Amino acid sequence: MSLKKFLAPNLAILIVLSFFWLAGVENVVKGDDDHQKNLKKYIQTQRRILDNYVDEVKVSKLYINSIQGLVSNLSDSAATIKNTPIDTTFEGTPVNDFGESVKKFEEAYLYMSSTFPEEDMDERTEDALEGMFSGLDPHSIYIPPKIGKYQDEEFAGKFQGVGIQFQVIQDTITVITAISGGPSDQLGIRSGDRIIAISDSSAIGFSNDDVRNALRGPKGSEVDVTIKRPNESEPLDFTITRDDIPLYSLGASYMLDKKTGYIKLDKFVQTTHEEFMSAMEKLKNKGMERIVLDLRGNPGGYLHQAIAISEEFFPRGTQIVSTKSRHTRFTSSYHSRRNGEFKDTPVIVLVNEGSASASEIVSGAIQDHDRGWVVGQRTFGKGLVQQQYELVDSSKIRVTISKYYTPSGRLIQKPYSKSGSEGYAYEIYQREQDAKSDAVDFISHVPDSLKYKTDAGRTVYGGGGIVPDKIVQEDTSQSPAVLNYMRRKRIGFEFVRSYLDENGKEFRSQWSDNYQKFRNEFEWQPEHVEKIFSMLKDNNMVVSQSDTLSEPDYKSNTLYIPKGHFEKVEWMVRGATKAELGRQEWGMKKYYPIINDVFDNTIEQAMTMWDEVAKLKDYAATHTKATDGK
């Protein structure tokens, strides 16, 4: 963004504030400092939305929603507010412009603070700002000062806690994702889990700030959480040991075979392109001729980092993405600025329903230009771009300023206006269990107006994420109940730690300098598996003697498994604890190769598709029409 574009909206705010101060709205700068701060926050927030939001916004709607938010958590629920300045039926003077909105909100604010002196007006103002955003898209949000501080720390890689990204949906803490390598991820906490209790007290109704205060803490300290998991009848109890949260964006990089490199990107942060290029150079030195880029579970991040990664795969002048807005300053088209270092390297991109935003920009560019295969499941569907603004008290707001379009012209944003925030967040959990059925069902409902063509003429689709070129269903044929239980009880972690305590010197003398040999050859002995089995039984896993139990059943903090079931899933236990051993000995980046070796059928199937990638390249070479910018 140019300096002019950056300064323009900030200058506008100063001009507007100056206008109101000089034009008689002097109450916003006089009196109680907290009142002054809160009213300024209202002015700043509404002005930012009006000046920058991607679509036209009615000031009356922003005002109405903010008043509804202001009174939403009023302590006296029986208070009479009819025909008062905080009346949510709004039968008084209509709000037609920004000046009227500021004046009437000030009246409502001061009325509440004087009539209900016990109210915390900082909190009520935050309610009002959250209400103001309620009529916009799900990604335009208010961020309280402490939350903004935490998020800044996360991008700087400097915080300690349990390692989850969450959202409070209908008063319930919902895990959006467990941060890769963090303590929650290691326990098996996953997307969609609802945290219903923290430290034996109900967590229902927690604010974002409450969640942060309860879950953040010094490294080594513990916190108990109770989780309600979709499709599980009983709550699950976890004891999480807080730790440093690993926030490097590159989760793993290694060779899948003698000529195939593999890179997993967990997010797009300020250092992602730098990390990616360093990893690619190392893989190239090991003989890499082709690359599998894994964006599964990657929720996105910085737009410019997605563009930087993408352009490494294309010649100079190739369009990567475009953004459109009602504001020309947020409308742009981004092309590769030079020949990419890997413009001729065959590529397969792995995606799933957790791949969003910046991940969809990269995979969309690869697909639209027929540059390689996109493999996996349909992606999340986030096609909106936000800009963050700081308010007077260091709180922040994120405002959607534009929509992004893949090179073919696709907007992949899934619908949100009718579903509400809960329906929008949980849409990915309502998709068909079968990835192919989900894709077929989605495609069958895509109107012709949302069908587009790649450079070579293949049909692709907008309106709900990216449908991969090759659908691969994750292997769900084996029940993961024992594995999940083992993670939840930290048995794998405790077993490996105990094993290293007893055998660390011998183990390191044999394996420490040869990870690859460990990956290929190490096997647990029967006595090790027997010890894990005993630890599971000591932690309330019961082998049922009933002939009627055919599948694992979790009840009252006890896992019941049928006779012979453990022997069927023993390979999972062996693989997961071997990966944990790799993590504890060499670090997180040595964890993924073993996990992928044991469990990842998507990578396994992708490795059979290189001939098709080559055919696509040949097909594109003869069917792509020359166009400007490509």
Backbone torsions as a table, in degrees:
resi	resn	phi	psi	omega
1	MET	NA	136.8	-177.8
2	SER	-73.2	161.1	178.4
3	LEU	-60.2	-38.5	-179.7
4	LYS	-62.3	-44.6	-179.7
5	LYS	-65.3	-35.6	-179.6
6	PHE	-69.3	-42.7	-175.0
7	LEU	-75.6	-30.0	-172.6
8	ALA	-56.1	-52.7	-178.8
9	PRO	-66.7	-34.9	178.6
10	ASN	-65.8	-41.2	177.5
11	LEU	-63.4	-37.8	179.8
12	ALA	-61.4	-40.1	179.1
13	ILE	-62.5	-44.4	-179.7
14	LEU	-62.3	-41.3	179.7
15	ILE	-63.3	-44.0	-179.1
16	VAL	-63.4	-46.8	179.1
17	LEU	-60.0	-43.1	179.1
18	SER	-61.1	-40.3	179.8
19	PHE	-59.6	-46.9	-177.3
20	PHE	-69.4	-36.0	177.5
21	TRP	-64.1	-41.8	-176.8
22	LEU	-80.0	-24.1	-173.3
23	ALA	-94.1	6.5	173.0
24	GLY	114.0	-4.1	177.4
25	VAL	-86.9	54.5	-171.2
26	GLU	-74.5	-16.3	-178.4
27	ASN	-61.9	-25.0	-177.1
28	VAL	-74.0	-10.6	179.4
29	VAL	-123.0	12.9	179.3
30	LYS	-123.3	160.7	173.8
31	GLY	85.8	-152.6	-175.2
32	ASP	-54.4	132.0	-177.6
33	ASP	-61.3	-39.8	179.9
34	ASP	-65.2	-41.7	177.4
35	HIS	-62.5	-43.0	178.8
36	GLN	-58.0	-46.0	-179.9
37	LYS	-62.2	-46.3	-175.6
38	ASN	-65.5	-39.9	179.3
39	LEU	-70.2	-34.8	175.1
40	LYS	-64.4	-38.2	178.6
41	LYS	-60.9	-41.0	178.6
42	TYR	-61.7	-46.5	179.7
43	ILE	-60.9	-48.5	-177.8
44	GLN	-60.9	-44.9	-176.3
45	THR	-64.9	-49.7	-177.4
46	GLN	-65.5	-37.3	179.1
47	ARG	-65.8	-40.9	178.6
48	ARG	-61.4	-42.6	179.8
49	ILE	-65.4	-49.0	-177.8
50	LEU	-61.5	-36.7	-175.1
51	ASP	-85.5	-20.5	-168.9
52	ASN	-127.6	-15.9	-174.7
53	TYR	-62.2	145.4	-172.4
54	VAL	-60.0	-35.7	-179.2
55	ASP	-112.8	165.0	174.8
56	GLU	-63.0	138.1	-180.0
57	VAL	-127.0	134.0	177.0
58	LYS	-83.6	127.2	-179.5
59	VAL	-62.0	-31.8	179.7
60	SER	-63.1	-38.0	179.6
61	LYS	-68.7	-41.6	177.3
62	LEU	-61.1	-42.5	-179.6
63	TYR	-64.8	-48.8	-179.0
64	ILE	-58.8	-46.4	-179.6
65	ASN	-63.8	-35.3	179.7
66	SER	-69.3	-38.6	177.7
67	ILE	-67.2	-40.4	176.6
68	GLN	-60.8	-39.3	176.1
69	GLY	-66.4	-40.2	-178.0
70	LEU	-57.4	-39.1	-175.7
71	VAL	-96.7	-2.2	-171.4
72	SER	-63.4	-31.4	-179.1
73	ASN	-117.6	29.0	177.7
74	LEU	-58.1	128.6	-174.7
75	SER	-59.6	-41.6	179.5
76	ASP	-89.0	92.5	-176.2
77	SER	-69.5	-16.7	-179.8
78	ALA	-95.5	4.5	-177.7
79	ALA	-61.7	143.0	177.4
80	THR	-86.4	119.4	-179.4
81	ILE	-119.9	1.3	-179.8
82	LYS	-60.1	132.5	178.4
83	ASN	60.9	28.7	172.7
84	THR	-113.0	170.4	179.0
85	PRO	-61.1	-16.6	178.4
86	ILE	-104.6	19.0	177.2
87	ASP	-67.8	121.0	-177.3
88	THR	-84.6	0.7	174.6
89	THR	-86.0	-16.0	169.9
90	PHE	54.0	55.7	177.7
91	GLU	-91.5	-1.0	-178.3
92	GLY	-82.6	-152.7	-178.1
93	THR	-62.6	128.0	179.9
94	PRO	-65.9	153.9	178.4
95	VAL	-99.0	113.0	-175.2
96	ASN	-109.2	-17.6	-179.5
97	ASP	-150.1	176.1	-175.4
98	PHE	-61.1	-42.2	-179.2
99	GLY	-59.6	-43.8	179.0
100	GLU	-65.7	-38.0	179.3
101	SER	-61.4	-46.8	179.9
102	VAL	-62.3	-45.7	-177.9
103	LYS	-62.6	-46.2	-176.5
104	LYS	-72.7	-33.9	177.1
105	PHE	-67.1	-38.6	177.5
106	GLU	-60.7	-42.1	177.8
107	GLU	-60.9	-44.7	-179.7
108	ALA	-64.5	-43.5	-178.8
109	TYR	-61.5	-50.0	-177.5
110	LEU	-67.9	-33.6	176.2
111	TYR	-62.9	-45.6	-179.7
112	MET	-64.4	-44.4	-176.2
113	SER	-65.4	-31.1	-179.4
114	SER	-87.3	-35.8	-177.7
115	THR	-78.6	-31.9	-178.8
116	PHE	-124.9	73.0	-173.0
117	PRO	-63.7	-17.4	179.9
118	GLU	-78.5	-10.9	-176.8
119	GLU	-71.6	141.7	172.0
120	ASP	-83.9	103.6	-172.5
121	MET	-74.0	-20.8	171.6
122	ASP	-63.4	-45.6	-179.9
123	GLU	-67.8	-40.2	-179.6
124	ARG	-65.5	-34.3	177.1
125	THR	-66.5	-41.3	176.9
126	GLU	-62.2	-38.7	174.6
127	ASP	-59.2	-40.6	-179.4
128	ALA	-65.0	-42.6	179.9
129	LEU	-67.8	-40.2	175.8
130	GLU	-63.2	-37.6	175.8
131	GLY	-63.2	-39.4	179.0
132	MET	-58.1	-37.6	-178.9
133	PHE	-79.6	-13.7	-172.6
134	SER	-62.9	-25.4	-179.9
135	GLY	-89.9	2.1	-179.8
136	LEU	-99.7	-160.3	-180.0
137	ASP	-81.0	164.8	-175.9
138	PRO	-67.4	-13.4	-176.4
139	HIS	-99.4	-4.4	173.0
140	SER	-92.3	117.4	-169.0
141	ILE	-143.9	160.9	169.5
142	TYR	-97.4	137.3	-178.5
143	ILE	-122.0	112.3	179.9
144	PRO	-60.4	160.9	-174.8
145	PRO	-54.5	-45.9	-178.1
146	LYS	-66.1	-38.5	-179.4
147	ILE	-66.0	-42.2	177.6
148	GLY	-60.4	-39.1	177.3
149	LYS	-62.6	-43.8	179.7
150	TYR	-62.6	-42.4	-178.4
151	GLN	-66.3	-38.0	175.6
152	ASP	-61.7	-40.3	178.6
153	GLU	-64.1	-39.3	-179.3
154	GLU	-61.8	-45.0	-179.7
155	PHE	-70.2	-21.5	175.7
156	ALA	-89.3	-5.4	179.6
157	GLY	71.2	35.1	-173.6
158	LYS	-132.9	64.9	172.8
159	PHE	-152.6	163.8	-178.9
160	GLN	-127.7	139.8	-179.8
161	GLY	175.2	-152.3	-176.5
162	VAL	-93.5	-18.8	173.5
163	GLY	82.0	55.5	171.9
164	ILE	-132.5	151.6	164.9
165	GLN	-102.3	133.5	-171.9
166	PHE	-139.0	167.9	172.7
167	GLN	-145.7	136.8	176.4
168	VAL	-85.8	113.3	-177.1
169	ILE	-120.0	119.2	-177.3
170	GLN	48.7	51.4	175.1
171	ASP	71.2	7.7	-177.8
172	THR	-120.6	133.3	178.3
173	ILE	-72.6	120.9	-178.7
174	THR	-116.5	128.0	178.6
175	VAL	-74.9	119.0	174.7
176	ILE	-81.0	-45.2	173.3
177	THR	-160.7	146.9	170.1
178	ALA	-87.1	126.0	-175.4
179	ILE	-63.0	127.5	-174.2
180	SER	-53.1	125.6	177.0
181	GLY	85.9	-8.7	180.0
182	GLY	-78.1	172.3	-176.4
183	PRO	-62.6	-35.0	178.0
184	SER	-68.4	-41.4	177.4
185	ASP	-60.6	-41.7	-178.9
186	GLN	-65.7	-27.1	179.1
187	LEU	-84.5	-9.8	-178.9
188	GLY	92.7	10.9	172.4
189	ILE	-67.1	138.6	-169.4
190	ARG	-143.1	173.5	-179.4
191	SER	-57.1	137.4	177.8
192	GLY	95.3	-16.9	177.4
193	ASP	-63.2	138.4	176.4
194	ARG	-105.5	124.0	177.4
195	ILE	-87.3	111.2	-174.9
196	ILE	-103.1	-14.8	177.3
197	ALA	-150.5	145.2	176.0
198	ILE	-130.7	126.4	-179.3
199	SER	53.2	45.6	175.5
200	ASP	67.6	10.0	176.1
201	SER	-118.0	144.7	-178.7
202	SER	-58.0	137.2	176.7
203	ALA	-106.6	7.4	177.7
204	ILE	-67.9	131.2	-179.6
205	GLY	89.4	3.8	178.3
206	PHE	-64.3	142.3	169.5
207	SER	-83.9	170.0	175.6
208	ASN	-56.8	-40.2	-179.4
209	ASP	-65.8	-39.8	177.6
210	ASP	-60.1	-42.0	-178.6
211	VAL	-63.2	-47.5	-179.2
212	ARG	-60.8	-44.5	-178.8
213	ASN	-63.8	-34.5	-176.9
214	ALA	-79.1	-33.7	-172.8
215	LEU	-98.2	-26.4	176.8
216	ARG	-74.4	152.6	178.0
217	GLY	171.7	171.3	-175.5
218	PRO	-68.7	151.4	178.3
219	LYS	-55.4	134.0	178.9
220	GLY	95.1	-19.0	177.5
221	SER	-78.5	157.9	-175.2
222	GLU	-116.1	152.4	174.2
223	VAL	-142.2	135.0	178.3
224	ASP	-93.1	133.7	175.8
225	VAL	-130.8	147.7	173.7
226	THR	-114.2	129.8	-172.7
227	ILE	-119.7	136.1	168.8
228	LYS	-101.8	117.7	-177.8
229	ARG	-103.7	133.7	176.7
230	PRO	-52.7	136.7	177.7
231	ASN	73.0	8.2	173.1
232	GLU	-110.3	129.3	-175.1
233	SER	-75.2	-30.4	-176.0
234	GLU	-111.1	146.6	174.5
235	PRO	-63.6	155.4	-179.7
236	LEU	-114.8	133.2	-179.6
237	ASP	-104.0	134.0	178.7
238	PHE	-130.0	143.0	166.7
239	THR	-111.4	114.6	-174.7
240	ILE	-103.9	126.2	174.7
241	THR	-92.6	115.0	-177.4
242	ARG	-62.0	150.2	-175.5
243	ASP	-153.9	172.2	168.1
244	ASP	-62.9	133.6	-177.7
245	ILE	-94.5	117.7	179.8
246	PRO	-69.9	123.7	-174.6
247	LEU	-124.0	16.6	170.5
248	TYR	-65.8	141.9	-174.6
249	SER	-80.3	-18.5	-179.6
250	LEU	-95.5	110.4	-175.8
251	GLY	-77.4	-36.3	-178.0
252	ALA	-162.0	151.1	171.3
253	SER	-151.1	126.0	-179.7
254	TYR	-165.4	173.5	-180.0
255	MET	-91.9	127.1	175.1
256	LEU	-76.9	-35.6	171.4
257	ASP	-150.6	-165.2	-172.3
258	LYS	-66.5	-19.0	-178.9
259	LYS	-130.7	3.9	-176.9
260	THR	-114.3	116.8	175.1
261	GLY	-88.9	158.2	178.9
262	TYR	-136.8	129.9	175.5
263	ILE	-132.6	131.4	175.8
264	LYS	-111.5	121.1	176.0
265	LEU	-105.1	123.4	-176.9
266	ASP	-88.2	-24.2	-179.1
267	LYS	-166.9	171.9	177.3
268	PHE	-115.4	98.6	179.1
269	VAL	-113.3	-172.6	-172.3
270	GLN	-61.2	-27.0	-174.9
271	THR	-102.5	6.2	-170.4
272	THR	-61.1	-48.0	-177.9
273	HIS	-62.2	-41.5	178.5
274	GLU	-61.4	-46.1	178.4
275	GLU	-62.1	-42.4	-178.6
276	PHE	-62.1	-47.5	-177.2
277	MET	-66.4	-37.5	177.6
278	SER	-63.6	-43.6	179.4
279	ALA	-66.4	-41.3	-179.9
280	MET	-63.8	-38.6	179.2
281	GLU	-63.9	-41.6	178.4
282	LYS	-65.2	-40.0	178.6
283	LEU	-66.8	-39.3	178.0
284	LYS	-61.1	-38.5	178.7
285	ASN	-68.1	-19.3	177.7
286	LYS	-92.7	3.3	177.1
287	GLY	105.4	11.5	-178.4
288	MET	-60.5	129.4	175.0
289	GLU	-118.1	-14.6	-179.7
290	ARG	-151.9	160.1	-170.5
291	ILE	-136.1	137.2	168.1
292	VAL	-102.6	115.9	179.8
293	LEU	-102.7	112.7	-174.2
294	ASP	-97.3	110.9	178.3
295	LEU	-112.0	16.1	179.1
296	ARG	-65.2	134.2	180.0
297	GLY	72.4	7.2	-179.2
298	ASN	-87.9	111.5	-173.9
299	PRO	-79.7	-4.4	177.7
300	GLY	111.4	-148.1	-176.5
301	GLY	145.3	-134.0	-173.5
302	TYR	-72.8	129.8	178.3
303	LEU	-59.9	-44.6	-175.1
304	HIS	-66.1	-26.3	176.5
305	GLN	-74.1	-37.1	175.2
306	ALA	-62.7	-40.1	178.5
307	ILE	-66.0	-42.9	-179.0
308	ALA	-62.9	-41.7	177.2
309	ILE	-65.5	-45.3	-176.5
310	SER	-60.3	-45.3	-172.8
311	GLU	-67.3	-14.3	175.8
312	GLU	-68.1	-15.4	-177.5
313	PHE	-103.2	5.6	-173.8
314	PHE	-134.0	158.4	172.7
315	PRO	-70.0	163.0	176.3
316	ARG	-55.2	137.3	175.6
317	GLY	90.5	-2.0	-179.9
318	THR	-75.6	131.5	178.2
319	GLN	-70.7	132.9	179.9
320	ILE	-100.3	-47.9	-177.5
321	VAL	-164.8	158.4	172.6
322	SER	-131.2	153.1	176.6
323	THR	-122.0	141.5	-179.3
324	LYS	-130.6	142.7	-178.3
325	SER	-155.0	166.2	172.6
326	ARG	-72.5	-11.4	177.6
327	HIS	-102.4	126.4	-178.9
328	THR	-64.6	-27.7	-178.5
329	ARG	-69.7	-16.9	177.9
330	PHE	-108.1	11.5	178.7
331	THR	-107.3	118.1	-175.1
332	SER	-149.3	162.4	171.7
333	SER	-127.1	128.8	-175.3
334	TYR	-109.4	124.8	178.9
335	HIS	-120.2	154.6	176.4
336	SER	-62.3	134.0	-173.4
337	ARG	-90.2	-8.3	-178.9
338	ARG	-159.5	172.2	174.0
339	ASN	-70.3	125.9	-178.6
340	GLY	-67.6	147.9	179.8
341	GLU	-60.7	-26.1	-174.7
342	PHE	-124.7	35.5	-177.0
343	LYS	-66.5	-19.6	179.4
344	ASP	-110.4	5.2	-178.6
345	THR	-84.4	123.0	176.6
346	PRO	-57.4	140.9	-173.9
347	VAL	-139.8	140.1	168.4
348	ILE	-122.4	129.5	179.4
349	VAL	-107.9	126.5	178.3
350	LEU	-97.4	131.7	-179.4
351	VAL	-137.9	162.6	170.7
352	ASN	-151.7	-168.6	-175.9
353	GLU	-67.0	-14.8	176.3
354	GLY	-89.7	-0.8	177.7
355	SER	-84.5	119.7	-173.5
356	ALA	-140.3	159.8	168.3
357	SER	56.5	-111.6	-177.8
358	ALA	-58.9	-33.0	176.4
359	SER	-63.5	-36.0	-179.7
360	GLU	-76.6	-26.0	174.0
361	ILE	-65.9	-46.3	-179.5
362	VAL	-65.0	-51.4	-177.4
363	SER	-67.3	-32.8	177.4
364	GLY	-65.8	-40.2	178.0
365	ALA	-66.7	-42.7	178.2
366	ILE	-60.2	-44.0	-177.4
367	GLN	-71.3	-46.8	-175.2
368	ASP	-65.0	-30.4	179.3
369	HIS	-96.2	10.7	178.2
370	ASP	53.9	37.5	-173.6
371	ARG	-83.4	-23.1	179.7
372	GLY	-176.8	-179.0	178.6
373	TRP	-85.5	140.1	165.9
374	VAL	-103.0	123.9	-168.5
375	VAL	-127.9	138.7	174.5
376	GLY	135.0	-129.9	-179.9
377	GLN	-120.5	163.8	-179.2
378	ARG	-58.1	136.6	-175.1
379	THR	-79.2	175.4	-171.5
380	PHE	-61.5	-50.7	-178.5
381	GLY	100.0	58.1	176.2
382	LYS	-118.5	110.3	-177.7
383	GLY	-118.5	29.4	-178.0
384	LEU	-114.8	145.4	-179.1
385	VAL	-113.7	129.7	179.6
386	GLN	-108.8	152.6	169.6
387	GLN	-122.9	139.1	-177.3
388	GLN	-99.1	137.6	178.5
389	TYR	-127.0	142.3	178.2
390	GLU	-96.1	140.4	179.3
391	LEU	-99.9	-178.0	-169.2
392	VAL	-63.3	-27.4	-176.7
393	ASP	-107.3	21.5	-179.0
394	SER	74.6	3.1	167.1
395	SER	-70.9	168.5	-175.0
396	LYS	-136.8	160.2	170.5
397	ILE	-131.2	146.4	172.1
398	ARG	-113.4	124.3	-175.4
399	VAL	-119.6	128.6	176.2
400	THR	-69.9	118.4	-174.2
401	ILE	-104.9	-19.1	-178.4
402	SER	-160.7	169.3	172.7
403	LYS	-113.6	141.9	179.9
404	TYR	-105.3	149.6	-175.9
405	TYR	-127.7	136.7	177.2
406	THR	-71.2	168.2	-175.7
407	PRO	-56.4	-29.2	179.0
408	SER	-77.0	-9.5	-179.5
409	GLY	104.0	9.1	-177.0
410	ARG	-78.1	133.1	162.4
411	LEU	-97.6	114.4	-174.3
412	ILE	-95.1	6.2	178.3
413	GLN	-61.0	128.9	177.0
414	LYS	-81.7	157.8	-176.4
415	PRO	-61.4	146.1	177.8
416	TYR	-140.3	-14.4	-171.0
417	SER	-67.6	-32.0	-175.2
418	LYS	-97.9	-22.8	-171.5
419	SER	-84.7	-21.5	-175.5
420	GLY	76.2	170.9	-173.7
421	SER	-64.1	-37.4	-178.3
422	GLU	-68.7	-48.3	179.6
423	GLY	-61.1	-37.0	179.5
424	TYR	-65.5	-45.7	-177.3
425	ALA	-67.8	-35.9	-174.3
426	TYR	-95.5	3.0	-178.1
427	GLU	-56.5	-37.5	-177.5
428	ILE	-66.9	-24.5	179.0
429	TYR	-84.3	-10.3	178.9
430	GLN	-95.5	-2.6	178.9
431	ARG	-69.7	160.3	179.2
432	GLU	-57.2	143.1	174.9
433	GLN	-60.2	-32.9	-179.4
434	ASP	-89.4	118.2	-176.3
435	ALA	-62.4	-36.3	179.5
436	LYS	-67.9	-41.3	178.1
437	SER	-64.1	-39.3	177.6
438	ASP	-60.6	-46.0	-178.9
439	ALA	-65.0	-43.0	179.8
440	VAL	-62.9	-44.7	179.5
441	ASP	-63.3	-43.3	179.2
442	PHE	-61.6	-48.4	-177.5
443	ILE	-62.1	-37.3	-177.2
444	SER	-66.0	-20.1	-179.1
445	HIS	-104.2	2.0	179.7
446	VAL	-79.1	121.0	177.8
447	PRO	-69.1	161.3	-179.0
448	ASP	-58.2	-29.5	-178.4
449	SER	-66.8	-16.6	-179.7
450	LEU	-109.7	19.2	174.9
451	LYS	-103.6	132.1	-174.8
452	TYR	-130.1	171.9	-179.1
453	LYS	-120.4	139.1	171.5
454	THR	-73.8	175.4	179.1
455	ASP	-54.3	-36.7	-176.8
456	ALA	-92.9	4.2	173.6
457	GLY	96.7	6.6	176.6
458	ARG	-75.3	146.9	-179.6
459	THR	-82.5	131.7	174.4
460	VAL	-131.0	169.2	-166.7
461	TYR	-131.4	144.7	175.0
462	GLY	-108.4	178.3	170.3
463	GLY	90.1	5.7	180.0
464	GLY	177.8	52.7	-179.5
465	GLY	85.3	-175.4	180.0
466	ILE	-106.9	123.6	174.9
467	VAL	-83.2	120.7	-177.2
468	PRO	-61.8	157.8	174.0
469	ASP	-67.5	-34.1	177.5
470	LYS	-128.7	119.7	178.5
471	ILE	-84.9	129.8	174.4
472	VAL	-127.0	120.2	177.2
473	GLN	-81.6	129.9	175.8
474	GLU	-63.2	142.6	-175.5
475	ASP	-70.6	113.6	177.7
476	THR	-119.0	18.8	-176.2
477	SER	-71.0	-25.8	-179.7
478	GLN	-105.2	134.8	178.6
479	SER	-67.4	127.1	178.9
480	PRO	-92.9	15.3	-172.5
481	ALA	-58.3	-45.7	-178.6
482	VAL	-65.7	-43.1	179.7
483	LEU	-61.9	-45.3	179.5
484	ASN	-64.0	-39.5	179.0
485	TYR	-65.1	-41.3	178.7
486	MET	-61.3	-41.5	177.6
487	ARG	-66.4	-43.7	-176.1
488	ARG	-62.8	-36.0	-179.8
489	LYS	-89.6	3.2	178.2
490	ARG	60.7	27.7	-176.0
491	ILE	-70.8	-40.8	177.5
492	GLY	-60.3	-44.2	178.8
493	PHE	-62.1	-47.7	-178.0
494	GLU	-66.3	-39.6	179.2
495	PHE	-62.9	-46.4	-178.1
496	VAL	-65.6	-40.9	179.2
497	ARG	-62.3	-41.5	178.3
498	SER	-65.7	-40.5	179.8
499	TYR	-61.7	-44.1	179.7
500	LEU	-69.5	-33.4	176.0
501	ASP	-60.2	-40.0	-175.6
502	GLU	-86.8	-33.1	-170.4
503	ASN	-125.0	12.7	-172.7
504	GLY	-57.3	-44.8	-177.3
505	LYS	-63.1	-47.1	179.2
506	GLU	-64.8	-42.7	-179.1
507	PHE	-61.1	-47.5	-175.8
508	ARG	-68.1	-34.2	178.6
509	SER	-64.7	-28.1	-178.2
510	GLN	-91.4	-35.9	-168.4
511	TRP	-119.3	-21.7	-166.6
512	SER	-55.2	-37.0	-177.2
513	ASP	-92.9	6.9	-177.7
514	ASN	-144.3	74.2	180.0
515	TYR	-60.1	-41.0	-176.6
516	GLN	-61.8	-39.1	176.6
517	LYS	-64.8	-41.1	175.7
518	PHE	-58.1	-46.7	-178.5
519	ARG	-60.1	-39.3	-175.2
520	ASN	-84.9	-32.0	-166.2
521	GLU	-118.3	-23.5	-174.2
522	PHE	-65.3	135.6	175.4
523	GLU	-139.1	140.7	173.2
524	TRP	-70.7	143.7	176.2
525	GLN	-83.1	158.8	-178.6
526	PRO	-53.9	-36.1	-179.3
527	GLU	-67.3	-28.8	176.7
528	HIS	-68.7	-44.5	179.2
529	VAL	-64.4	-37.7	178.5
530	GLU	-63.4	-37.6	178.5
531	LYS	-65.8	-41.8	177.3
532	ILE	-61.1	-43.4	179.3
533	PHE	-59.3	-42.6	178.6
534	SER	-65.3	-39.7	178.1
535	MET	-63.7	-38.5	177.0
536	LEU	-62.7	-44.3	-179.9
537	LYS	-66.2	-36.9	177.5
538	ASP	-66.3	-17.9	-180.0
539	ASN	-109.7	36.6	170.8
540	ASN	73.4	28.8	165.2
541	MET	-95.0	123.3	-173.2
542	VAL	-116.5	128.3	173.2
543	VAL	-84.5	109.8	-175.6
544	SER	-70.4	141.8	175.7
545	GLN	-95.8	2.2	-179.5
546	SER	-80.9	135.6	177.4
547	ASP	-77.6	-8.7	-177.4
548	THR	-87.3	-15.5	179.9
549	LEU	-84.9	114.0	-178.0
550	SER	-107.7	-19.1	179.9
551	GLU	-133.0	153.8	177.1
552	PRO	-56.1	146.1	-177.3
553	ASP	-138.7	125.1	-178.1
554	TYR	-103.1	120.5	178.7
555	LYS	-143.4	133.1	173.5
556	SER	48.4	50.3	176.3
557	ASN	64.6	22.2	177.3
558	THR	-128.0	134.3	176.0
559	LEU	-101.1	120.4	176.0
560	TYR	-101.5	128.8	178.3
561	ILE	-123.8	149.3	178.9
562	PRO	-68.8	159.7	173.7
563	LYS	-58.8	133.4	177.9
564	GLY	84.1	-5.2	-176.7
565	HIS	-69.9	-41.1	-177.6
566	PHE	-59.2	-39.4	-179.8
567	GLU	-63.6	-31.5	179.6
568	LYS	-72.2	-31.0	-176.2
569	VAL	-109.0	12.2	-178.5
570	GLU	-58.5	-32.1	179.8
571	TRP	-61.6	-33.8	177.1
572	MET	-65.7	-44.6	-179.9
573	VAL	-61.9	-44.7	178.9
574	ARG	-61.1	-46.7	-177.2
575	GLY	-66.1	-43.3	-177.8
576	ALA	-66.4	-40.5	-179.7
577	THR	-74.8	-29.4	173.5
578	LYS	-65.0	-42.5	177.6
579	ALA	-63.5	-39.6	177.7
580	GLU	-64.6	-36.7	175.5
581	LEU	-63.5	-42.0	176.1
582	GLY	-61.9	-39.9	179.8
583	ARG	-65.4	-45.9	-176.8
584	GLN	-69.7	-27.1	-178.1
585	GLU	-89.7	-42.0	-173.2
586	TRP	-115.0	-12.5	-178.4
587	GLY	106.7	173.7	-170.6
588	MET	-62.6	-34.2	-175.6
589	LYS	-70.7	-13.1	174.8
590	LYS	-96.8	-0.3	177.3
591	TYR	-79.9	-45.8	-174.0
592	TYR	-61.8	-42.6	-178.6
593	PRO	-56.4	-39.4	-178.6
594	ILE	-73.4	-43.5	176.4
595	ILE	-57.8	-44.1	179.0
596	ASN	-64.6	-41.3	178.7
597	ASP	-57.7	-40.8	-172.1
598	VAL	-85.0	-42.4	-165.9
599	PHE	-113.8	-18.4	-164.2
600	ASP	-93.5	93.5	178.5
601	ASN	-74.4	-20.0	179.3
602	THR	-67.3	-45.0	176.3
603	ILE	-62.9	-42.5	-179.7
604	GLU	-57.9	-44.9	179.9
605	GLN	-72.0	-36.7	179.6
606	ALA	-60.0	-35.1	-178.1
607	MET	-67.6	-12.2	176.4
608	THR	-91.8	0.5	-170.4
609	MET	-103.4	6.0	-174.9
610	TRP	-65.3	-32.1	176.1
611	ASP	-63.3	-37.6	178.7
612	GLU	-69.9	-35.1	175.2
613	VAL	-61.6	-41.8	178.6
614	ALA	-65.4	-39.5	178.7
615	LYS	-65.3	-38.3	177.8
616	LEU	-62.9	-40.8	178.7
617	LYS	-60.3	-45.8	179.1
618	ASP	-64.6	-41.7	179.8
619	TYR	-63.1	-45.0	-179.8
620	ALA	-63.1	-35.7	-178.5
621	ALA	-63.3	-28.5	-177.1
622	THR	-103.2	-9.5	-176.2
623	HIS	-118.2	-7.5	-179.0
624	THR	-83.8	129.5	177.3
625	LYS	-89.0	139.0	178.8
626	ALA	-68.9	129.0	176.5
627	THR	-136.0	159.2	179.7
628	ASP	-62.1	137.7	175.7
629	GLY	83.0	4.8	179.9
630	LYS	-129.2	NA	NA
